[in-house]
């Protein structure tokens, strides 16, 4: 509990407390989750990825909290696991209203759209042509949906980023008129 409360303000202390809790209560996923989130806050992506994997191996439900899901998605995206990150964002987006403030909610939608676009760009050469077009179009449509949802939310400082991202994804999808209008 101490580690979790220190997470936002003092991630180094949270990491130390989580390591202590992990020694006192081995085999429990909660200290591994806090360790993962603190490691992300400190920029140690590989350590965060390992700790999240350990926590999920102990209990797959240990990462179901929206804040934890968001951190897991960010770690996966930043370590190049776009498809896994997109799966986590798909689970997170219906729960974004459980996140603290409007800017964070829009940030999740914006990140989900960017991961979807990145997965589309990375996957265009892999599948056969017909399947590739359908998968590519579905990911772009998904990105458009996330961005349109973000535009429906109350205005935040991210509104310009959302609008520019929407114009980009519409252009990438071949909808030039809608892109120009955005």
C-alpha positions as CSV (number, residue, x, y, z in Angstrom):
1,X,0.0,0.0,0.0
2,X,2.9,2.4,0.8
3,X,4.5,1.7,-2.5
4,X,1.3,2.3,-4.4
5,X,0.7,5.7,-2.6
6,X,4.2,6.8,-3.4
7,X,4.0,5.9,-7.1
8,X,2.9,9.2,-8.5
9,X,5.0,11.6,-6.4
10,X,8.1,9.5,-5.6
11,X,8.6,6.6,-8.0
12,X,12.0,5.7,-6.6
13,X,10.6,5.3,-3.1
14,X,7.7,3.3,-4.6
15,X,10.1,1.0,-6.3
16,X,12.1,0.4,-3.1
17,X,8.9,-0.3,-1.1
18,X,7.7,-2.6,-3.9
19,X,11.0,-4.5,-3.8
20,X,10.7,-4.8,0.0
21,X,7.1,-6.0,-0.3
22,X,8.1,-8.6,-2.9
23,X,10.7,-10.0,-0.5
24,X,8.2,-10.1,2.4
25,X,5.4,-11.6,0.3
26,X,6.9,-13.6,-2.6
27,X,4.6,-14.9,-5.2
28,X,2.2,-12.0,-5.0
29,X,1.5,-9.9,-8.1
30,X,0.8,-6.6,-6.5
31,X,4.4,-5.7,-5.6
32,X,5.4,-6.7,-9.2
33,X,2.7,-4.4,-10.6
34,X,3.9,-1.4,-8.5
35,X,7.5,-2.2,-9.4
36,X,6.6,-2.2,-13.1
37,X,4.7,1.1,-12.8
38,X,7.6,2.7,-10.9
39,X,10.1,1.5,-13.3
40,X,8.1,3.0,-16.2
41,X,8.0,6.3,-14.3
42,X,11.8,6.2,-13.9
43,X,12.3,5.3,-17.6
44,X,13.5,1.7,-17.1
45,X,11.4,0.2,-19.8
46,X,13.0,-3.3,-19.8
47,X,12.6,-3.6,-16.1
48,X,9.0,-2.5,-16.3
49,X,8.3,-5.0,-19.1
50,X,9.8,-7.8,-17.0
51,X,7.9,-6.8,-13.9
52,X,4.6,-6.6,-15.8
53,X,5.2,-10.0,-17.4
54,X,6.0,-11.5,-13.9
55,X,2.8,-10.0,-12.5
56,X,0.7,-11.2,-15.4
57,X,2.2,-14.7,-15.0
58,X,1.2,-14.8,-11.3
59,X,-2.3,-13.4,-11.9
60,X,-3.5,-12.2,-15.3
61,X,-6.1,-10.0,-13.6
62,X,-3.4,-8.1,-11.7
63,X,-3.3,-5.5,-14.4
64,X,-7.0,-4.8,-14.9
65,X,-7.0,-1.5,-13.1
66,X,-7.3,1.3,-15.8
67,X,-4.2,3.1,-14.6
68,X,-2.2,-0.1,-14.6
69,X,-3.6,-1.1,-18.1
70,X,-2.5,2.3,-19.4
71,X,1.0,1.9,-18.0
72,X,1.2,-1.7,-19.5
73,X,0.1,-0.4,-22.9
74,X,2.7,2.3,-22.8
75,X,5.4,-0.1,-21.9
76,X,4.4,-2.5,-24.7
77,X,4.2,0.3,-27.3
78,X,7.6,1.7,-26.3
79,X,9.3,-1.7,-26.4
80,X,8.0,-2.4,-29.9
81,X,5.2,-4.8,-29.1
82,X,2.6,-2.8,-31.0
83,X,0.0,-5.6,-31.5
84,X,0.1,-6.5,-27.8
85,X,-0.2,-2.8,-26.9
86,X,-3.1,-2.4,-29.2
87,X,-4.9,-5.3,-27.5
88,X,-4.4,-3.6,-24.2
89,X,-5.6,-0.3,-25.5
90,X,-8.7,-2.0,-26.8
91,X,-9.4,-3.3,-23.3
92,X,-8.6,0.1,-21.7
93,X,-10.6,2.5,-24.0
94,X,-14.0,1.3,-22.7
95,X,-12.8,2.1,-19.2
96,X,-11.2,5.5,-19.8
97,X,-13.9,7.3,-17.8
98,X,-12.5,5.6,-14.7
99,X,-9.3,7.5,-15.2
100,X,-8.8,10.7,-13.2
101,X,-9.1,13.7,-15.5
102,X,-10.1,14.7,-19.0
103,X,-6.6,15.3,-20.3
104,X,-5.6,11.7,-19.4
105,X,-8.6,10.3,-21.0
106,X,-7.9,12.1,-24.3
107,X,-4.3,11.1,-24.0
108,X,-5.2,7.4,-23.9
109,X,-7.4,7.8,-27.0
110,X,-4.6,9.7,-28.8
111,X,-2.0,7.1,-27.8
112,X,-4.3,4.2,-28.9
113,X,-4.8,5.9,-32.3
114,X,-1.0,6.4,-32.7
115,X,-0.3,2.7,-31.8
116,X,-3.0,1.6,-34.3
117,X,-1.5,3.7,-37.0
118,X,2.0,2.4,-36.2
119,X,0.8,-1.2,-36.2
120,X,-0.8,-0.5,-39.6
121,X,2.4,1.0,-41.0
122,X,4.5,-1.9,-39.6
123,X,2.1,-4.5,-40.9
124,X,1.5,-3.4,-44.4
125,X,4.4,-5.5,-45.9
126,X,3.8,-8.7,-43.9
127,X,0.4,-10.1,-44.9
128,X,-0.6,-11.0,-48.5
129,X,-2.0,-8.1,-50.5
130,X,-5.8,-8.7,-50.0
131,X,-5.6,-9.5,-46.4
132,X,-3.1,-6.7,-45.8
133,X,-5.5,-4.1,-47.2
134,X,-8.3,-5.3,-45.0
135,X,-6.2,-5.4,-41.8
136,X,-4.6,-2.1,-42.7
137,X,-8.0,-0.4,-43.4
138,X,-9.4,-1.9,-40.1
139,X,-6.5,-0.4,-38.1
140,X,-6.9,3.0,-39.8
141,X,-10.6,2.9,-39.1
142,X,-9.9,2.0,-35.5
143,X,-7.5,5.0,-35.2
144,X,-10.2,7.3,-36.8
145,X,-12.7,6.0,-34.2
146,X,-10.4,6.7,-31.3
147,X,-9.6,10.2,-32.6
148,X,-13.3,11.0,-33.2
149,X,-14.1,9.9,-29.7
150,X,-11.3,12.2,-28.4
151,X,-12.8,15.1,-30.3
152,X,-16.2,14.4,-28.6
153,X,-14.6,14.9,-25.2
154,X,-14.4,18.3,-23.5
155,X,-11.5,20.4,-24.9
156,X,-8.1,19.8,-23.4
157,X,-4.6,21.1,-24.3
158,X,-4.3,18.0,-26.6
159,X,-7.1,19.1,-28.9
160,X,-4.6,20.3,-31.5
161,X,-2.7,17.0,-31.4
162,X,-6.0,15.1,-31.8
163,X,-7.0,17.2,-34.8
164,X,-3.7,16.9,-36.6
165,X,-3.6,13.1,-35.9
166,X,-7.1,12.8,-37.3
167,X,-6.1,14.7,-40.5
168,X,-3.1,12.4,-40.8
169,X,-5.0,9.1,-40.4
170,X,-7.7,10.3,-42.8
171,X,-5.1,11.1,-45.4
172,X,-3.4,7.8,-44.8
173,X,-6.8,6.1,-45.3
174,X,-7.2,7.8,-48.6
175,X,-10.0,10.2,-47.5
176,X,-8.4,13.4,-48.8
177,X,-11.6,15.5,-48.6
178,X,-12.2,14.6,-44.9
179,X,-8.5,15.1,-44.2
180,X,-8.5,18.6,-45.8
181,X,-11.6,19.5,-43.8
182,X,-10.0,18.4,-40.6
